Amino acid sequence: MNDSPKDKSHKSPQQYSNFKLHGVGRLTIDAVLAVTDIVESLHKRISPLSGLYKKSEEEQLSGISGLVYRNIRSVTELVGKSIDAPLAAISKTLATQPDSTSTQSLLAALNGVLGDYLVVSDNSLAIHMHFRKAGQILTDEQLLDVINQSDGKLLIMLHGLCMNDLQWCREGHDHGAELARESGMGAIYLHYNSGQHISDNGKQFAALLESLVDLTDRKLEINILAHSMGGLVSRSAFHVAENSGHKWPDRLQKLVFLGTPHHGAALEKAGNWIDLILGAHSYTVPFARLVKVRSSGITDLRYGNVQESDWHTTERFEFSGDQRLPLPLPDSVRCFAVATSAKESINYPLGDGLVRIKSALGEHQNSAFNLQIPDSHKWVGTHINHMQLLNDPEIYQVLKKWFDIK
């Protein structure tokens, strides 16, 4: 159940290292080709002769400069010579510490930024969705053990953008592990590629939860604790499951959001403004391409896209405004939300530094988009940034109350 046909993660440490290094090489070649395109485009636009070319003819340069760019592409494609220092650092880390926490964090960040591309290009660096514990994929037998030991009461943990399941543990504290210890629930951690569209991850998560339910005749009691993007993936999964006739939505008891950008994240919206500004002038258009090196998962955070219909009709870097359709929270599930300000005032415009307070609480001026979370199920704190949501002691006490832990 917890495996993917293309997943090649069950390898020896040396095989795993070589496999990932091959992925770095592939990505390096792609990066060189992309940068070459950008430089060539910039050269064309700055050249005094650029105004003499028709638009269709500007796609290729002639003469010496064109020969240079063509040779760069040819050499890169044939040899795959690495010129990118960050990717060289990735290679070194993968070679020397293939199973380390730092390597897994690095891969999670890379997937957050380029994860959709890694999947499309079948790159070995792409993360495949699994249930894990302590950084290890859980087999069906191990999942059954968790179910039996917890009497069927489960706590599913979903991480956020550019992160992984191990990063729930911050400065020695893990909300999931502590809640499980104090309540008897079995904590299971989802590990996923946060660079894919939220709706794509939602489909995979819905199927994975349905497979979990099918493992046992016991009626499970499922609870979800989600940080940031993980909350949107959870909402997407529930929507897919309801439309697909899955059984697990009837088992879902509570859904708790920590800093989830239900109505978008401020910094991704700022990125879209940069796209607009850079794209407005012919000389800066090439640089706009660099700004667009961010994944579908990141651009979904601009407005909080949850459904495929929220994004599939528009080009994702287009400055087209909020195209979402309303998607209420499930009536059958008790939903809770934590929102914080990184500063002293709750009116700090950036909220926790990434997500504004109103967005994290699901509040919207349009009633159709307001998630209607009861005030008693909301908590707002100050002096807590987006990452501190993972280990703040006051938030943990709030979680204990919401999960009925005395």
N, C-alpha and C positions, 0 to 999 in steps of 0.2 A: 504493500500500500504506500509506504513512505519512500518510494523510489520513482525515478523518472527514466524513461527509455534511453535518453541521451546523457543521463547523469553518469559521470565517470569518476565519482569521488571515492569509490571503494578501491583504492590502490595502495601499494606500499608507499612509505614516505618518499623513497627515491623516485618511483614512478609518478607520484603526485607532484613532486617538485619539477620533474622534467615536463610533465603535462602542462603545468601552469606557466613554466618558462616559455614553452612554445606559444602559449596565448599571449604573453608579453611581446614576443617577437612579431606576432601577427598584428598586434595593436600598434607597435612601433612603426611598422611599414605603413599602416593606414594613417597614422598621425603625420608622418613625413609627407605623404601624398596630399593630405588635406592642407597642411601648411604651405606646400608648394603652390597649390591652387590659389590660396589667399594672397601670397606674395605676388604671383603672376597677375592676379586681378588688380592688385594695388599698383603694380608697375604700369599696367595698361591705362589706368585712370589718371595717373600723374604724368605720363608721357605727353609731351607737347603734340604728338601726332595722334593722340587718342581721339580727338574730336573729328579726325578725318575718316575714322572707321564707322561703318554702320554697326548697329548694335549686334547683328548676327555675326559680323566679322570680328567683333572684339573678343569672341570666345577663344580665339587662338592667336598667338603672336607669330609673326614671321621673322626671318633674319636671325641674328646672333642670339638675342634674348630668348626667342622661341626655342632655339636649339638647346640653350642652356637648360630651360625648364623641362624640355622633353627628355634630356639626358638625365636630369635628376630623377624624373619618374622612372625611367628605364632602369637605372642603377638600383633604385630603391626596390622596385618590383622584383628584380633578378637576385639581388644580394641581400636585401633586408637589413642594410646597415643601420645600426641604432645611433641616433644623434640626440636623443632626448634624455636628459639627466634624470628626471623623475622616474621614467620607465626603467632606467638602469638601476636606480635605487630599489625599485620594485623587484627586479630580477635578483638582485643581491639578497634581499630579504627572503624571497621565495626559496632561493637555493640554500641558504644557511639556516632558516627557521621555518620550514614548510608548514608546521602545525602550531606555530606560536600564536598567542593572542594578538600580537602586533601584526602578524601576517593576515590573520582573519579580519582584523579591523581595517587594514589597508585594502583588502579585497572588497569589503563591504562598502567602503568609500568610493572605490573605483566603479563598483556596480551602481551605486547611487547616481553617479555622474554620467556613466556611459552604458548602463546595464541593458537598455533596449538594443543598443547597437551590438553589444557583445552577444546577445541572443540571436539577432538576425544574421550575424556573421559567423555563428556557431563557434565562437571563441571559447577556449577552455577556461577562461577566467570568469565566465558567467556563473552566477550562483543559481542553484536549483532549489526549489521550495521543499523544505522538510520540517517535520517536528524534531526538535533536538532537546538535549539536556546536557549541561556541562560541555557544550560545544560538540557533542557527538550525536549523530543521527540515531533516532530511536527506531528499532525494528518493531514489527507488529507484536512480537512476544514481549518486548520491553514496554510497549504502550499498554498491553494487557496487564502487565504487572502494576503499572501506575494506576490503571483503572481499578484493579482489585484491591490494592493497598489503600486507596482513597475512598473505597466504597462507591465508586462511580462519580465522585464530586471532583470536577476538574477546573483548573484555572489556566486558561490559554493566554500566553504573553506574546504581544506583537510589538516589535521594535519599530523605530522610525526611519526616516530617510538617511541613507549613507551609514547605517548602523547594522549591527548583527545581534543575535540573541545573547552573546556573552556580555554585551555592553549594558545589559540590565543591571549588572553588578558594578556599582560606582562607589569608589572610596569605601569598599568593604561592605556595602549594603545592597541587597537585591530585594526589591519589593515582592517579587514572586516567591522567592525562597522563604522569606520571612512570613508572608501570608500563609503559605502552605504549611510551614512549621506550626504556626499558631492556630490554624483552622482545621488541619487534616486534609485539606484539598490537595490534589495531585497537580503540581505545576508542570506544564509542558510549554516549551518555547518554540515559536515559529521562526524559522530562518528563511528569508526570501530576498529576491533581487529587487531592491527598492527603486531601480531605474526604469522598470517597466511601467506601463500604464497601470494606474490604480485599479481600473476595471479588469485588466488581465490578471493581476494578482488576486483580485476578488474572486474571479472564476476558479483559480487554482486553489485558493483557500477554502472556498465552498466545497469543492470536490474532496479536498483532504479531510475536512471535518465530517463529511458524509461517510467517507471510508473509515474514519475513527468510530463513528456510531455503529457501522456494520461489523466491527470487530467482536462485538459482544451482544448478548441478549439482555444484559442489564440496561435499565433505563438511566442514561447518564444525566447528570446535572452540570451543565456547562456554563462557565463564567469567563468573560474576556476582559483583560486589562491591557489597554493599548496606549502606546506613547506616540504622539504626533501623527505621522502618516498612517501608522498602524490602525488608528481609529477609522480612517477613511477606507482602508482595505477591509476592515470588519463590516462596515456599513455596506460596502459593495458586495461582499460575500453573502450577507443576509438577503439582499435584494435578488441576487442570482439564485440563491437557494429557494426562496419563496416561489419564484417564477419557474423553477425546475422541479418543484414538488419534493424537495429534500426533506428528510426527517429531522435533521439536527436543529432547525430553528425552533421546534417545539421543546427542545431540551435547553435552549439558551435562557438563562435566568437573569443575569446581569451583564451590562456592557459599560465599562468605565473608561472614560477618555481622559488622558493626561496631555494637555496642550495640543489637542487635535485641531488643525486649521479647517474647520467645517465650511468656512466661507473664504478660504484662501489665506496664504501667507504673505505678509507685507514685502519680504525681500524678493520673492519671485515676481510679484507685481512690479517692483522696482526694476528687475531685470528686463521685464517686458517694455518698460519705458525706455531703457537704454537701447533696446532693439529699435524702437521707433525713432529715437534721436539719431543714432548712428546711421540708420537706413535712409535718412532724409537727405543726405548729401553724397554726391557721387564718390568723393574721395574717402568717405568713411564707411561706405558699404562693405568693403572687404573686412573691416574690423568687426562689423556686425556679425559676420560669420563666426568669428571667435566667440562672441557672446552667446551664440546659438549652440555652442558645444555644451549642451546640458540635456539631460535625459527627458523622456516622456513623463517619468515619475515626477521630476522637478516641475515641469511646466503644468502638470495636473494640479500642483499646489497653488497655482496662481489664483484660482477661484474655488478650489476644493472639488475638482471633478471626481465623481464617484461612479457614474454610469458611462458606458461606452458612447451613448448618445450625447454626452456632454462635450465630447471632443471630436468624434469621427467625421463630422461634416465641415470642420474648419482646419486650416493649416495651423499647427500648434504655436507657431511664432507670430502669427498674424495678430495685429492689435484690433481685435474684434469685440471686446467686451465679454461680459459674463453670458455664456450660452447654455448654462445648465438648466435642466428641468428639475422641479422640486422633488425631493425624495425624503419624506418624513422618516423619523425613527420608528422602529417597530413597536406597535402598541402592546404587544405581548411581553416585551422585555423592559426591565427596570434599567433606565439609562442614567448615568452620572457624568459630571464634567468638572475637571479641575482647570482653572485658568490663573495665570499669575502675571505680575509685572516685575520686570528685572530691577525696577527703581522703587522709590518710596511711594510714589503716587500710582493709583490704579488707572489714572488717565494717561500714563506714559504711552505715546502713540505706537510704539513697537511692541507693547505687551511684554512677553517674556524674552524679547529680543528677536524672535522669529514670527510669533503668532500673536495677533492682537487679542485682547481679552474677550471682546464680543464674538469674535470668530471662534475662539476656543469654547465659548459657552453655547454656541449654536444660535446666537441671537442675530436677527436680521430685520431691517426696516420693512422689508416685504414679508407680510405674514405667511405667504406661501412657502417661504424658505426658512422661517423661524422654526427651530427644532422643538420648541415647547418643552424643554427640560424643566421640571419643577424646581422652584427656588431651593427647596430642601435637598435637592440632588446636585446643587452647584456649590463649588467652593472657590473663593478667590483669595490669593495670597500676594504679598509684596516681597521685594528683595529676593526673588527666586527666578532664575533664568531658565531657559528651555531645557538645558541639560540637568540642572539641579532638581527638576521635577522627578528625576529617577532616584534620588536619595535624600530628599528633604524630610527630616523627621516629623515635621508638622503634617505634611502630606500623608506620610505613612499612617499617622493616627487617624486621619480622615478616612483613608482606605480601610482601616480596621473597622471603623464604625459602619461604613457602607457594606462591608462583607460580614457584618454581624459578629465580629470577633470581640469578645469581652476583654 
